[in-house]
Amino acid sequence: MTRARTAGWREALGYCARPHHLRRTSLISLVVGILLCAINQLGLILAGQATAATWLRCGLDFVVPFTVSNLGLLAGRTGAHGARPGGEADSRRASID
């Protein structure tokens, strides 16, 4: 990985780790994760048939919306500033403006 690319990832992670962004993405993850876990696994849990795999799936039900909401946060940042998180200008965006 080049130095510029590494700096871009660090910048993106730093942006997502800001407290107000973490609060928002964590809240989204909590709400969507509970809904997904209830939809997909609640029957097994209430029947007392939940295995380790069931609980792993429930955990992933929280990881997926957290990841997606952070990617959306970065995508919104890219669109708003016309530059990628790594600081590289998006030539497609610049040509439209």
Helices and strands as residue ranges (DSSP letters): H 3-16, H 19-46, H 52-81, H 91-96
